[in-house]
Amino acid sequence: MKRVKPLARFYERETAAYAIICNIDYILEECPFSVGATSLRLKEVLNSMENSSPGTKLQFYFDFLRAKEKGIFPALTRAELHCCQHCGEATGASGLCAFCRLLERTRQP
Protein backbone atom coordinates (compact mmCIF):
# COMPACT_ATOMS: atom_id res chain seq x y z
CA MET A 1 0.00 0.00 0.00
CA LYS A 2 1.48 3.35 -1.02
CA ARG A 3 1.60 6.11 1.55
CA VAL A 4 1.73 9.84 1.11
CA LYS A 5 4.61 11.33 3.08
CA PRO A 6 4.59 15.08 2.45
CA LEU A 7 7.14 15.84 5.19
CA ALA A 8 9.60 13.03 4.35
CA ARG A 9 12.29 15.45 3.15
CA PHE A 10 12.22 17.52 6.33
CA TYR A 11 14.25 16.83 9.44
CA GLU A 12 12.41 15.91 12.62
CA ARG A 13 13.54 19.17 14.27
CA GLU A 14 12.17 21.22 11.37
CA THR A 15 8.83 19.44 11.58
CA ALA A 16 8.72 20.01 15.36
CA ALA A 17 9.59 23.69 14.90
CA TYR A 18 6.80 24.05 12.34
CA ALA A 19 4.33 22.42 14.74
CA ILE A 20 5.36 24.79 17.54
CA ILE A 21 5.13 27.89 15.32
CA CYS A 22 1.70 26.84 14.03
CA ASN A 23 0.50 25.85 17.51
CA ILE A 24 -0.03 22.22 16.48
CA ASP A 25 0.04 19.69 19.31
CA TYR A 26 2.36 16.76 18.79
CA ILE A 27 3.69 13.91 20.91
CA LEU A 28 7.27 14.24 22.12
CA GLU A 29 7.67 10.75 23.60
CA GLU A 30 8.74 7.68 21.68
CA CYS A 31 6.16 4.92 21.30
CA PRO A 32 6.16 2.80 24.50
CA PHE A 33 6.09 -0.35 22.33
CA SER A 34 9.33 0.64 20.59
CA VAL A 35 11.53 -0.16 23.59
CA GLY A 36 14.42 -2.28 22.33
CA ALA A 37 13.42 -1.80 18.68
CA THR A 38 16.22 -1.91 16.11
CA SER A 39 14.79 1.20 14.48
CA LEU A 40 15.68 3.29 17.56
CA ARG A 41 19.30 2.13 17.40
CA LEU A 42 19.45 2.91 13.67
CA LYS A 43 17.93 6.33 14.34
CA GLU A 44 20.68 6.93 16.93
CA VAL A 45 23.39 5.95 14.43
CA LEU A 46 21.95 8.18 11.70
CA ASN A 47 21.62 11.11 14.12
CA SER A 48 25.24 10.62 15.22
CA MET A 49 26.36 10.66 11.57
CA GLU A 50 24.25 13.75 10.94
CA ASN A 51 25.80 15.56 13.91
CA SER A 52 29.33 14.92 12.67
CA SER A 53 28.52 15.52 9.00
CA PRO A 54 25.40 17.68 8.42
CA GLY A 55 23.32 16.62 5.42
CA THR A 56 24.17 12.91 5.73
CA LYS A 57 20.62 11.81 6.54
CA LEU A 58 19.10 13.73 3.65
CA GLN A 59 21.74 12.49 1.22
CA PHE A 60 21.15 8.91 2.39
CA TYR A 61 17.42 9.35 1.76
CA PHE A 62 17.93 10.86 -1.71
CA ASP A 63 20.37 8.08 -2.66
CA PHE A 64 17.83 5.52 -1.47
CA LEU A 65 15.11 7.09 -3.64
CA ARG A 66 17.43 7.14 -6.67
CA ALA A 67 18.36 3.47 -6.15
CA LYS A 68 14.69 2.59 -5.82
CA GLU A 69 13.87 4.38 -9.09
CA LYS A 70 16.65 2.46 -10.86
CA GLY A 71 15.12 -0.83 -9.68
CA ILE A 72 18.12 -1.82 -7.57
CA PHE A 73 15.90 -3.29 -4.87
CA PRO A 74 14.13 -6.56 -5.64
CA ALA A 75 10.38 -6.35 -6.04
CA LEU A 76 8.56 -7.12 -2.83
CA THR A 77 5.58 -9.42 -2.80
CA ARG A 78 2.46 -7.77 -1.56
CA ALA A 79 0.66 -9.23 1.41
CA GLU A 80 -2.95 -10.20 0.93
CA LEU A 81 -5.14 -7.60 2.59
CA HIS A 82 -8.29 -8.31 4.54
CA CYS A 83 -10.85 -6.04 6.17
CA CYS A 84 -10.74 -5.77 9.95
CA GLN A 85 -13.87 -7.41 11.35
CA HIS A 86 -14.31 -4.55 13.83
CA CYS A 87 -13.32 -1.27 12.16
CA GLY A 88 -13.24 -2.30 8.49
CA GLU A 89 -9.72 -0.94 7.83
CA ALA A 90 -7.29 -2.90 5.67
CA THR A 91 -5.04 -5.35 7.53
CA GLY A 92 -2.63 -8.11 6.65
CA ALA A 93 -4.15 -10.31 9.35
CA SER A 94 -7.42 -12.13 9.01
CA GLY A 95 -9.81 -11.09 11.76
CA LEU A 96 -8.90 -7.93 13.66
CA CYS A 97 -6.26 -5.37 12.72
CA ALA A 98 -3.36 -4.73 15.14
CA PHE A 99 -5.02 -1.62 16.57
CA CYS A 100 -8.31 -3.38 17.31
CA ARG A 101 -6.43 -6.35 18.84
CA LEU A 102 -4.52 -3.94 21.08
CA LEU A 103 -7.71 -2.11 21.99
CA GLU A 104 -9.36 -5.43 22.81
CA ARG A 105 -6.49 -6.39 25.13
CA THR A 106 -6.71 -3.07 27.00
CA ARG A 107 -10.42 -3.63 27.64
CA GLN A 108 -9.91 -7.09 29.16
CA PRO A 109 -9.67 -7.16 32.97
C-alpha positions as CSV (number, residue, x, y, z in Angstrom):
1,M,0.0,0.0,0.0
2,K,1.5,3.3,-1.0
3,R,1.6,6.1,1.6
4,V,1.7,9.8,1.1
5,K,4.6,11.3,3.1
6,P,4.6,15.1,2.4
7,L,7.1,15.8,5.2
8,A,9.6,13.0,4.3
9,R,12.3,15.4,3.2
10,F,12.2,17.5,6.3
11,Y,14.2,16.8,9.4
12,E,12.4,15.9,12.6
13,R,13.5,19.2,14.3
14,E,12.2,21.2,11.4
15,T,8.8,19.4,11.6
16,A,8.7,20.0,15.4
17,A,9.6,23.7,14.9
18,Y,6.8,24.1,12.3
19,A,4.3,22.4,14.7
20,I,5.4,24.8,17.5
21,I,5.1,27.9,15.3
22,C,1.7,26.8,14.0
23,N,0.5,25.9,17.5
24,I,0.0,22.2,16.5
25,D,0.0,19.7,19.3
26,Y,2.4,16.8,18.8
27,I,3.7,13.9,20.9
28,L,7.3,14.2,22.1
29,E,7.7,10.8,23.6
30,E,8.7,7.7,21.7
31,C,6.2,4.9,21.3
32,P,6.2,2.8,24.5
33,F,6.1,-0.3,22.3
34,S,9.3,0.6,20.6
35,V,11.5,-0.2,23.6
36,G,14.4,-2.3,22.3
37,A,13.4,-1.8,18.7
38,T,16.2,-1.9,16.1
39,S,14.8,1.2,14.5
40,L,15.7,3.3,17.6
41,R,19.3,2.1,17.4
42,L,19.4,2.9,13.7
43,K,17.9,6.3,14.3
44,E,20.7,6.9,16.9
45,V,23.4,6.0,14.4
46,L,21.9,8.2,11.7
47,N,21.6,11.1,14.1
48,S,25.2,10.6,15.2
49,M,26.4,10.7,11.6
50,E,24.2,13.8,10.9
51,N,25.8,15.6,13.9
52,S,29.3,14.9,12.7
53,S,28.5,15.5,9.0
54,P,25.4,17.7,8.4
55,G,23.3,16.6,5.4
56,T,24.2,12.9,5.7
57,K,20.6,11.8,6.5
58,L,19.1,13.7,3.7
59,Q,21.7,12.5,1.2
60,F,21.1,8.9,2.4
61,Y,17.4,9.4,1.8
62,F,17.9,10.9,-1.7
63,D,20.4,8.1,-2.7
64,F,17.8,5.5,-1.5
65,L,15.1,7.1,-3.6
66,R,17.4,7.1,-6.7
67,A,18.4,3.5,-6.2
68,K,14.7,2.6,-5.8
69,E,13.9,4.4,-9.1
70,K,16.6,2.5,-10.9
71,G,15.1,-0.8,-9.7
72,I,18.1,-1.8,-7.6
73,F,15.9,-3.3,-4.9
74,P,14.1,-6.6,-5.6
75,A,10.4,-6.3,-6.0
76,L,8.6,-7.1,-2.8
77,T,5.6,-9.4,-2.8
78,R,2.5,-7.8,-1.6
79,A,0.7,-9.2,1.4
80,E,-2.9,-10.2,0.9
81,L,-5.1,-7.6,2.6
82,H,-8.3,-8.3,4.5
83,C,-10.9,-6.0,6.2
84,C,-10.7,-5.8,9.9
85,Q,-13.9,-7.4,11.4
86,H,-14.3,-4.6,13.8
87,C,-13.3,-1.3,12.2
88,G,-13.2,-2.3,8.5
89,E,-9.7,-0.9,7.8
90,A,-7.3,-2.9,5.7
91,T,-5.0,-5.4,7.5
92,G,-2.6,-8.1,6.7
93,A,-4.1,-10.3,9.4
94,S,-7.4,-12.1,9.0
95,G,-9.8,-11.1,11.8
96,L,-8.9,-7.9,13.7
97,C,-6.3,-5.4,12.7
98,A,-3.4,-4.7,15.1
99,F,-5.0,-1.6,16.6
100,C,-8.3,-3.4,17.3
101,R,-6.4,-6.4,18.8
102,L,-4.5,-3.9,21.1
103,L,-7.7,-2.1,22.0
104,E,-9.4,-5.4,22.8
105,R,-6.5,-6.4,25.1
106,T,-6.7,-3.1,27.0
107,R,-10.4,-3.6,27.6
108,Q,-9.9,-7.1,29.2
109,P,-9.7,-7.2,33.0
